[in-house]
């Protein structure tokens, strides 16, 4: 049975290669008119969860047009990242609120 360890190793390798990577959830909060963190990293397919802790409505509006998400007061919303790149975003209602999302392939 010297072949058995080889068969087991080959099976494990095949499962590892075939198993898709799990998408992550990246959480970004707004509190006191500030996005936190101001720099976040995600991968294509990840979910970005936006938690608005303020009593004001905000947006997460990408300067390049990739997303424009309304964030109701005291609510959580989310979206799935679709393409890679460095995306600067801001709140349309409070333009001093700025942050960056680095999206990896």
C-alpha positions in Angstrom: 0.0 0.0 0.0 2.8 2.5 -0.7 0.5 4.3 -3.1 -2.1 5.2 -0.5 -0.3 8.3 0.9 0.1 9.5 -2.7 -3.6 9.1 -3.4 -4.5 10.9 -0.2 -2.1 13.8 -1.0 -3.5 14.0 -4.5 -7.1 14.1 -3.3 -6.3 16.8 -0.7 -4.5 18.9 -3.4 -7.5 18.5 -5.8 -10.0 19.6 -3.1 -7.9 22.6 -2.1 -7.6 23.7 -5.7 -11.3 23.1 -6.5 -12.6 24.9 -3.4 -13.5 28.5 -4.2 -12.2 31.3 -2.0 -14.8 32.6 0.4 -15.8 36.2 0.0 -15.1 38.4 3.0 -17.2 41.2 4.5 -15.4 44.5 5.0 -17.1 46.7 7.5 -16.8 50.5 7.3 -18.6 52.7 9.8 -19.6 56.4 9.9 -19.6 58.1 13.2 -19.3 61.8 13.9 -19.1 62.6 10.2 -16.1 60.3 9.6 -15.6 57.1 7.6 -13.7 54.5 9.6 -11.3 53.2 8.5 -10.4 55.9 6.1 -8.4 53.3 4.1 -9.8 49.8 3.6 -8.9 46.9 1.3 -11.2 44.4 -0.3 -11.2 41.9 -3.1 -13.5 41.6 -6.1 -16.5 39.6 -4.8 -16.2 40.8 -1.2 -19.1 42.5 0.5 -18.7 46.0 1.9 -20.9 46.6 4.8 -21.6 50.3 5.6 -22.7 51.0 9.2 -24.1 54.5 9.7 -23.9 55.3 13.4 -24.8 58.9 12.9 -28.3 60.5 13.1 -27.7 62.0 9.7 -28.1 60.3 6.2 -24.8 59.8 4.4 -23.7 58.4 1.0 -20.7 56.4 -0.1 -20.1 57.9 -3.5 -17.2 56.7 -5.6 -15.5 59.5 -7.5 -15.0 57.2 -10.5 -18.7 56.2 -10.6 -18.3 52.6 -9.4 -20.8 52.9 -6.6 -23.2 55.4 -5.0 -24.8 53.9 -1.9 -27.3 55.7 0.3 -26.7 55.2 4.0 -29.9 55.9 6.1 -29.3 57.2 9.6 -28.7 54.4 12.2 -28.8 51.7 9.5 -26.5 49.2 7.9 -26.4 48.7 4.1 -24.0 46.7 1.9 -22.9 46.1 -1.7 -20.6 43.7 -3.5 -17.3 44.9 -5.0 -17.3 44.3 -8.7 -14.0 45.4 -10.2 -10.4 46.0 -9.0 -8.8 49.4 -8.5 -8.2 52.2 -6.1 -11.5 54.0 -5.4 -11.8 57.3 -3.6 -15.2 57.9 -2.2 -17.0 60.6 -0.2 -20.4 61.6 1.2 -22.4 63.7 -1.3 -24.2 65.5 1.7 -21.0 66.0 3.7 -18.1 66.3 1.1 -15.5 66.6 3.8 -16.2 62.9 4.6 -13.6 61.1 2.4 -12.1 57.6 2.3 -10.3 55.2 0.0 -11.1 51.6 -0.9 -8.4 49.5 -2.4 -10.0 46.6 -4.4 -7.7 43.8 -5.3 -8.5 41.2 -8.1 
